[in-house]
Amino acid sequence: MKLSNLFLVHGSGDNTVLVPTGAADFSGVVRGNKTLGAILDLLSEDISYEELVSALCSRFDAPREVIEKDVSVALEKLRGIGALEE
């Protein structure tokens, strides 16, 4: 899976913003923290769920279960707005 090219990511400090292009069906802005920023950064290339979780485990000092939950929630929301290519 990877982030659709119909969405643009902008990061500033600990804040991340995901913005659709005019061709996307979603209209709005998704705001998130540095965890979402890291997820979106990793989704710039094709990556599996397991690879995504493992990469985040090496970046953040948190239990794997917490990271898995955060990734699952983020991916569900990204799917819901059509931001993922699978």
C-alpha positions, 0 to 999 in steps of 0.5 A: 500500500502507499499514499495516493498521489491525489494527496499532498503532505505538509509537515511543520514541527510536530504537526502534519497536514494532509491536503487533497488535490483537486482531483481527489473525491475528498475535500477537506484537510486532515491534521495530525501529529508527528506519528501521522507524519511518520506514517505518511512519510513511510507511505510515500513508497509501497510498504506492507502493514508489517513493514510499516509497524516495524519501521515505526517501532524503530523510530518511536519508544512505545510498545508494539501493541500501541504502535499497531493500534495507532497504525490501524486507526490511521490506515482506516481513516486514510482508506475512508477518504480514499488516500491509500492505494492498495 
